Amino acid sequence: MGGKIVLPEVDPNINKVIKNFRFTPKDISDFWKIFQKLDKQKTGLVPLAAIFKKIEQERNLITDCLLELLEIEHDGEINFSDFVYMVATYCFFEPIDILKFCFYVFDQDKTGFFSVDDLNNLVNAVHNIKSGNTVKGTVRASWVKLTFAGEEFEFEEFKRIHNAYPRLFEPAFRLHQNMMIGFMGEWWWNAKKQLVIDVKELADAKIKAMAQKKEKKKQRKKDRKTQRAMGSLRYFLCPCMRKYYDPSLSAYDKLSEEEKAQRDKEIAAARRQAELRVKNPETAVWLKYQKKIAAENQVYSLEEEPEEDERDPEQRRILDATHAATAAAVHKPPEPAATATSTAVANYIQPSLGLTKKVVVNSYLDQKVNITAAMRAERAESRAERKARRDADPDLKQKARTTVSGAEF
C-alpha cells in the first residue's frame, strides 16, 4: 500500500488557481503527482526545459514571455505553485486571449499599435527562427502575401491577419493545445472551463434575482404611496391616472405630449443659444455697440403717442392741459429760473424753430412727472370737494360712516 501524499503548503498562486479556476483538493493532488514525476532530483524545483519537453515543445521567447506576464521569477527552474499557476492560466486561454497575449507581449512600446517590425519579431519568435535565418514553406508564402495599410495597425487588423493567414501564429496555438493534452488531458480542461462558466452564470443569475426582488419591493412601496395619494376607490377605478400621482415622477413626466414637445423645443432653442454664445463670445466692441443701441432706444418721439380716440378721456384731458401750459410757456420770454426740462419740452412743441423732434430720456421723464403731479392735484381737489359736501349734509356724512367698500352694513 502506498503512503499518504503530502502536499506542499498553499501559497498565493495556489489560492489564485483555486479561486479563479475552481480547482479542488483532488485537482491539486493530481498536479502534485505530475510535478513529482518531473522533479527527478526531488529538490522541489523542475527545469523549464523538462516541462516543455513533456509536451513536445521547446522553450522559446513565447514561453519566457508567458512567465514574465504572470510575474513568475525563475532561474531556469520553477516550483510547484508556479508550475500549476502557469499551466492553468495558459490552458484556460481562449483563441482570442492567445492573440491578445501575443499582441501585448510584442507591442514593445505598449502603445496599443503594432508595427511591421513587431510582427516580424513575433513570427520569428513563435517559429523559433534564429538570427540570420528566415521562415520557409507556407509560412513564408503567407508572409509574402501580407499587405499593410500603414506602418502601424491596431488589434482589429492583427485579428484580420490571423484569420487570413493562420499559419503565421500557429505555434502559439499548438503550445496551448499540447499543454492541455500533456497535463490532465484536453477533455479535463474543457470540463473545467465549462464548470467555471456554469458557476459564473449561476452567480450572475443570483445577483440578477436579488436585483429584481429589490426592484419589486421598491415598486410595491411606490404603489402604496400612490394609493394613499389617490384614494383606494380612484386607485382601482382609474388606473390610467396613477402616473399623475406617482411620487417618483418629475414635473416633466407629468406633462402631456404637446407640452413635452413644446418644452423640448424651448430647451433645444436655449441650448442652441448657449452654444452660439460659446462660439461667439461678446467682445468689448460688441458691448460698446450694445450700449449705443440701448441709448438710442431710450429716445422717444411724441409722434409715437396714441391717437386721440385711443386714449381715455381722463388721460386726454390731462395731456391737453399739459400741452397748453407748455405752449404758453414757449411764447413767454424765458425766465431766469427756467429749467432744462421746460426748455427741452418747448423745443419739442415748437417745430417751426427747426429744432430736433427727439427728446432725451430726462425730458420724457420730467413730462411724465408733471402729468402725475397734475393727476394727484386733481384727485386731492376731488377729495376736498366731497369732504365739503359731507360736512354740509349730515345725512350724507352718516351714510359714509356706515359704508365699507360700497356695501352697507
C-alpha positions as CSV (number, residue, x, y, z in Angstrom):
1,M,0.0,0.0,0.0
2,G,1.3,3.5,-0.9
3,G,1.9,6.1,1.7
4,K,-0.2,9.2,2.2
5,I,0.6,12.0,-0.3
6,V,1.9,15.1,1.5
7,L,1.0,18.3,-0.5
8,P,3.1,21.5,-0.2
9,E,1.9,24.5,1.6
10,V,-0.7,26.7,-0.1
11,D,0.7,30.0,-1.3
12,P,-0.8,33.0,-3.1
13,N,-0.5,31.4,-6.6
14,I,-2.3,28.2,-5.5
15,N,-5.0,30.4,-3.9
16,K,-5.5,32.2,-7.3
17,V,-5.9,28.9,-9.1
18,I,-8.4,27.6,-6.6
19,K,-10.4,30.8,-6.6
20,N,-10.3,31.6,-10.4
21,F,-10.3,28.2,-11.9
22,R,-12.4,26.3,-9.3
23,F,-9.6,23.7,-8.6
24,T,-10.5,21.1,-5.9
25,P,-8.0,19.5,-3.5
26,K,-8.1,16.4,-5.7
27,D,-7.1,18.5,-8.7
28,I,-4.1,20.0,-6.7
29,S,-3.2,16.4,-5.7
30,D,-3.2,15.2,-9.4
31,F,-0.9,18.1,-10.4
32,W,1.4,17.3,-7.5
33,K,1.8,13.8,-8.9
34,I,2.7,15.2,-12.3
35,F,5.2,17.6,-10.7
36,Q,6.9,14.8,-8.7
37,K,7.4,12.8,-11.9
38,L,9.1,15.8,-13.5
39,D,11.2,16.5,-10.4
40,K,13.8,13.8,-10.9
41,Q,16.2,15.3,-8.3
42,K,13.5,15.7,-5.6
43,T,14.5,19.3,-4.9
44,G,11.1,20.9,-5.3
45,L,12.1,22.6,-8.5
46,V,11.6,21.4,-12.1
47,P,13.6,22.8,-15.1
48,L,11.5,24.6,-17.7
49,A,13.1,22.6,-20.4
50,A,11.8,19.4,-18.8
51,I,8.2,20.8,-18.6
52,F,8.1,21.8,-22.3
53,K,9.9,18.6,-23.4
54,K,7.0,16.6,-21.9
55,I,4.5,18.4,-24.2
56,E,6.9,18.2,-27.2
57,Q,7.6,21.9,-27.2
58,E,10.8,23.9,-27.0
59,R,11.5,26.7,-24.6
60,N,11.4,29.9,-26.6
61,L,10.6,33.6,-26.4
62,I,6.9,32.9,-26.1
63,T,7.2,30.7,-23.1
64,D,9.6,33.1,-21.4
65,C,7.1,36.0,-22.1
66,L,4.3,33.9,-20.5
67,L,6.3,33.6,-17.3
68,E,7.1,37.3,-17.4
69,L,3.4,38.1,-17.9
70,L,2.5,36.0,-14.9
71,E,5.3,37.7,-12.8
72,I,7.0,34.3,-12.1
73,E,10.6,34.7,-11.1
74,H,12.8,31.9,-12.1
75,D,16.4,30.9,-12.9
76,G,15.6,28.2,-15.4
77,E,13.6,26.3,-12.8
78,I,10.2,26.8,-11.1
79,N,8.5,25.4,-8.0
80,F,5.1,23.6,-7.8
81,S,2.9,26.6,-7.2
82,D,4.4,28.5,-10.2
83,F,4.0,25.3,-12.3
84,V,0.3,25.0,-11.5
85,Y,-0.3,28.7,-12.0
86,M,1.4,28.8,-15.4
87,V,-0.2,25.7,-16.8
88,A,-3.7,26.6,-15.5
89,T,-3.6,30.1,-16.8
90,Y,-2.4,29.3,-20.3
91,C,-4.8,26.3,-20.6
92,F,-7.7,28.5,-19.7
93,F,-6.9,30.9,-22.6
94,E,-9.4,31.1,-25.4
95,P,-8.2,31.8,-29.0
96,I,-8.9,35.5,-28.6
97,D,-6.9,35.5,-25.4
98,I,-3.9,33.9,-27.1
99,L,-4.0,36.6,-29.8
100,K,-4.2,39.4,-27.1
101,F,-1.3,37.8,-25.3
102,C,0.9,37.8,-28.4
103,F,-0.1,41.3,-29.3
104,Y,0.6,42.7,-25.8
105,V,3.9,40.9,-25.4
106,F,5.4,42.0,-28.7
107,D,4.0,45.5,-28.6
108,Q,7.3,46.8,-27.4
109,D,6.2,50.5,-26.8
110,K,2.9,49.3,-25.2
111,T,1.0,52.0,-27.2
112,G,-1.7,49.7,-28.5
113,F,-0.3,49.7,-32.0
114,F,1.7,47.0,-33.8
115,S,4.4,47.9,-36.3
116,V,5.7,45.7,-39.1
117,D,8.9,45.1,-37.2
118,D,6.9,43.9,-34.2
119,L,5.0,41.5,-36.4
120,N,8.3,40.2,-37.9
121,N,9.7,39.6,-34.4
122,L,6.6,37.8,-33.3
123,V,6.6,35.4,-36.3
124,N,10.3,34.6,-35.8
125,A,9.7,34.0,-32.0
126,V,6.7,31.7,-32.4
127,H,8.5,29.7,-35.1
128,N,11.8,29.7,-33.1
129,I,13.8,31.3,-36.0
130,K,17.3,32.2,-35.1
131,S,19.1,35.3,-36.2
132,G,20.1,35.2,-39.8
133,N,17.5,32.6,-40.8
134,T,14.0,33.0,-42.2
135,V,10.7,31.2,-42.3
136,K,10.1,28.7,-45.0
137,G,7.2,26.9,-46.8
138,T,3.6,28.1,-46.3
139,V,4.6,30.5,-43.5
140,R,6.9,32.3,-46.0
141,A,4.2,32.3,-48.6
142,S,1.8,33.8,-46.2
143,W,4.3,36.5,-45.2
144,V,4.9,37.4,-48.8
145,K,1.2,37.9,-49.4
146,L,0.7,40.2,-46.4
147,T,-0.3,43.7,-47.2
148,F,-0.4,46.6,-44.7
149,A,-2.4,49.8,-44.9
150,G,0.3,51.7,-42.9
151,E,3.4,51.4,-40.9
152,E,1.3,50.6,-37.7
153,F,-2.0,48.9,-37.1
154,E,-4.3,48.1,-34.2
155,F,-5.5,44.8,-32.7
156,E,-8.5,44.5,-35.1
157,E,-6.1,44.5,-38.0
158,F,-4.0,42.0,-36.1
159,K,-7.0,39.6,-35.8
160,R,-7.7,40.1,-39.6
161,I,-4.2,39.0,-40.4
162,H,-4.6,35.9,-38.2
163,N,-7.9,34.9,-39.8
164,A,-6.4,35.4,-43.3
165,Y,-3.1,33.7,-42.6
166,P,-3.5,31.3,-39.6
167,R,-0.1,29.6,-40.2
168,L,1.8,32.8,-39.1
169,F,0.9,32.3,-35.4
170,E,0.1,28.6,-35.4
171,P,2.9,27.6,-32.9
172,A,1.3,29.7,-30.2
173,F,-2.0,27.8,-30.6
174,R,-0.1,24.5,-30.8
175,L,1.6,25.2,-27.5
176,H,-1.8,25.8,-25.9
177,Q,-3.3,22.5,-27.3
178,N,-0.2,20.4,-26.4
179,M,-0.2,21.8,-22.8
180,M,-3.8,20.8,-22.3
181,I,-3.1,17.3,-23.8
182,G,0.1,16.8,-21.8
183,F,-1.3,17.9,-18.5
184,M,-4.6,16.3,-17.4
185,G,-6.0,15.9,-21.0
186,E,-7.9,18.2,-23.3
187,W,-11.3,16.8,-22.2
188,W,-10.5,17.5,-18.5
189,W,-9.7,21.2,-19.3
190,N,-12.8,21.6,-21.4
191,A,-14.9,20.2,-18.5
192,K,-13.2,22.6,-16.0
193,K,-13.8,25.6,-18.3
194,Q,-17.5,24.6,-18.5
195,L,-17.7,24.4,-14.7
196,V,-16.2,27.9,-14.4
197,I,-18.7,29.2,-16.9
198,D,-21.6,27.5,-15.1
199,V,-20.6,28.8,-11.7
200,K,-20.3,32.3,-13.1
201,E,-23.7,32.1,-14.8
202,L,-25.2,30.9,-11.5
203,A,-23.7,33.7,-9.6
204,D,-24.9,36.3,-12.2
205,A,-28.4,34.7,-12.0
206,K,-28.4,35.1,-8.2
207,I,-27.3,38.7,-8.5
208,K,-30.0,39.4,-11.1
209,A,-32.7,37.7,-9.0
210,M,-31.7,39.8,-6.0
211,A,-31.9,43.0,-8.0
212,Q,-35.3,42.0,-9.4
213,K,-36.6,41.3,-5.9
214,K,-35.3,44.6,-4.6
215,E,-36.9,46.4,-7.6
216,K,-40.3,44.7,-6.9
217,K,-40.2,45.7,-3.3
218,K,-39.4,49.2,-4.3
219,Q,-42.4,49.2,-6.8
220,R,-44.8,47.9,-4.1
221,K,-43.8,50.7,-1.8
222,K,-44.3,53.2,-4.5
223,D,-47.7,51.7,-5.4
224,R,-48.8,52.1,-1.7
225,K,-47.8,55.8,-1.7
226,T,-49.8,56.3,-5.0
227,Q,-52.8,54.6,-3.5
228,R,-52.7,56.8,-0.4
229,A,-52.4,59.9,-2.6
230,M,-55.3,58.9,-4.9
231,G,-57.6,57.1,-2.5
232,S,-58.5,53.4,-2.8
233,L,-61.6,53.9,-5.0
234,R,-59.9,56.1,-7.6
235,Y,-56.8,54.0,-7.5
236,F,-58.6,50.9,-8.6
237,L,-61.2,52.5,-10.8
238,C,-58.9,54.9,-12.7
239,P,-55.6,53.0,-13.2
240,C,-54.7,55.3,-16.1
241,M,-54.5,58.2,-13.6
242,R,-51.9,56.6,-11.4
243,K,-49.0,58.0,-13.3
244,Y,-50.0,61.5,-12.3
245,Y,-49.8,60.6,-8.6
246,D,-46.5,58.8,-8.9
247,P,-44.2,60.3,-6.3
248,S,-41.1,59.4,-8.3
249,L,-42.2,61.3,-11.4
250,S,-40.8,64.7,-12.1
251,A,-42.8,67.7,-13.3
252,Y,-41.7,67.0,-16.8
253,D,-43.0,63.4,-16.7
254,K,-46.5,64.7,-15.7
255,L,-46.8,66.9,-18.8
256,S,-48.8,66.0,-21.8
257,E,-47.2,65.0,-25.1
258,E,-47.9,68.5,-26.6
259,E,-46.4,70.2,-23.5
260,K,-43.4,67.9,-23.6
261,A,-42.8,68.8,-27.3
262,Q,-43.1,72.5,-26.5
263,R,-40.7,72.1,-23.6
264,D,-38.2,70.1,-25.7
265,K,-38.4,72.8,-28.3
266,E,-37.6,75.5,-25.8
267,I,-34.8,73.5,-24.3
268,A,-33.3,73.0,-27.7
269,A,-33.5,76.7,-28.5
270,A,-31.9,77.6,-25.2
271,R,-29.2,75.0,-25.8
272,R,-28.6,76.5,-29.3
273,Q,-28.3,80.0,-27.9
274,A,-25.8,78.8,-25.3
275,E,-23.7,77.1,-28.0
276,L,-23.7,80.3,-30.1
277,R,-22.7,82.3,-27.0
278,V,-19.8,80.0,-26.5
279,K,-18.7,80.0,-30.2
280,N,-19.2,83.8,-30.5
281,P,-18.3,85.4,-27.2
282,E,-19.2,89.1,-26.5
283,T,-16.2,91.3,-27.3
284,A,-15.5,94.8,-26.0
285,V,-16.5,96.3,-29.3
286,W,-19.8,94.4,-29.3
287,L,-20.6,95.5,-25.7
288,K,-19.9,99.1,-26.7
289,Y,-22.3,98.8,-29.7
290,Q,-25.0,97.3,-27.5
291,K,-24.7,100.3,-25.1
292,K,-25.0,102.7,-28.1
293,I,-28.2,100.9,-29.3
294,A,-29.7,100.9,-25.8
295,A,-29.1,104.7,-25.5
296,E,-30.7,105.3,-28.9
297,N,-33.7,103.2,-27.9
298,Q,-34.3,105.4,-24.9
299,V,-35.0,108.4,-27.1
300,Y,-38.8,108.9,-27.5
301,S,-40.9,110.9,-30.0
302,L,-44.3,112.4,-29.5
303,E,-45.2,111.1,-32.9
304,E,-45.4,107.6,-31.2
305,E,-48.2,108.8,-28.8
306,P,-51.5,107.0,-29.3
307,E,-54.3,108.6,-31.4
308,E,-56.9,110.8,-29.6
309,D,-59.6,108.1,-29.9
310,E,-57.3,105.5,-28.3
311,R,-56.8,107.5,-25.0
312,D,-59.3,107.5,-22.2
313,P,-61.0,110.9,-21.6
314,E,-59.1,111.5,-18.3
315,Q,-55.7,111.0,-19.9
316,R,-56.6,113.1,-22.9
317,R,-57.8,115.9,-20.7
318,I,-54.6,115.9,-18.6
319,L,-52.3,115.8,-21.7
320,D,-54.2,118.6,-23.3
321,A,-53.8,120.7,-20.2
322,T,-50.1,119.9,-20.1
323,H,-49.6,120.8,-23.8
324,A,-51.5,124.0,-23.3
325,A,-49.3,125.0,-20.3
326,T,-46.1,124.1,-22.2
327,A,-47.2,126.1,-25.3
328,A,-48.0,129.1,-23.2
329,A,-44.5,128.9,-21.6
330,V,-42.9,128.7,-25.0
331,H,-44.4,132.1,-26.2
332,K,-43.3,133.8,-23.0
333,P,-39.7,135.1,-22.7
334,P,-37.6,132.6,-20.7
335,E,-37.4,133.4,-17.0
336,P,-34.0,133.2,-15.3
337,A,-35.2,130.2,-13.2
338,A,-36.3,128.2,-16.2
339,T,-35.3,124.6,-16.0
340,A,-33.7,122.4,-18.7
341,T,-36.8,120.3,-18.7
342,S,-39.2,123.1,-19.7
343,T,-36.7,124.3,-22.4
344,A,-36.5,120.8,-23.9
345,V,-40.3,120.5,-24.0
346,A,-40.6,123.9,-25.5
347,N,-38.1,123.0,-28.2
348,Y,-40.1,119.9,-28.9
349,I,-43.6,121.6,-29.1
350,Q,-42.3,124.4,-31.4
351,P,-41.1,122.5,-34.5
352,S,-41.0,125.8,-36.6
353,L,-37.8,126.7,-34.8
354,G,-36.0,124.0,-36.7
355,L,-35.1,122.1,-33.5
356,T,-35.0,118.3,-33.3
357,K,-38.2,116.4,-32.7
358,K,-36.5,113.9,-30.4
359,V,-36.4,114.4,-26.7
360,V,-33.8,112.8,-24.4
361,V,-34.9,110.5,-21.7
362,N,-34.7,113.0,-18.9
363,S,-37.1,115.3,-20.7
364,Y,-39.6,112.5,-21.2
365,L,-39.4,111.5,-17.5
366,D,-39.9,115.1,-16.5
367,Q,-43.0,115.3,-18.6
368,K,-44.4,112.1,-17.0
369,V,-43.7,113.6,-13.6
370,N,-45.7,116.7,-14.5
371,I,-48.6,114.6,-15.7
372,T,-48.6,112.6,-12.5
373,A,-48.4,115.7,-10.3
374,A,-51.5,117.1,-12.2
375,M,-53.4,113.9,-11.7
376,R,-52.6,113.9,-8.0
377,A,-53.6,117.5,-7.6
378,E,-57.0,116.8,-9.3
379,R,-57.6,113.8,-7.0
380,A,-56.8,115.9,-4.0
381,E,-59.2,118.6,-5.1
382,S,-61.9,116.0,-5.7
383,R,-61.5,114.6,-2.2
384,A,-61.7,118.1,-0.7
385,E,-64.9,118.8,-2.6
386,R,-66.5,115.5,-1.5
387,K,-65.5,116.2,2.1
388,A,-67.1,119.6,2.0
389,R,-70.4,118.2,0.7
390,R,-70.4,115.6,3.5
391,D,-69.8,118.2,6.1
392,A,-72.7,120.3,4.7
393,D,-75.1,117.4,4.6
394,P,-75.4,115.4,8.0
395,D,-77.3,112.5,6.3
396,L,-74.6,112.1,3.7
397,K,-72.0,112.1,6.4
398,Q,-73.8,109.4,8.4
399,K,-74.2,107.2,5.3
400,A,-70.4,107.5,4.5
401,R,-69.6,106.2,8.1
402,T,-71.8,103.1,7.7
403,T,-70.5,102.1,4.3
404,V,-67.5,99.9,3.7
405,S,-66.2,99.4,0.1
406,G,-69.5,100.5,-1.3
407,A,-71.6,97.9,0.7
408,E,-73.9,98.9,3.5
409,F,-73.9,97.0,6.8
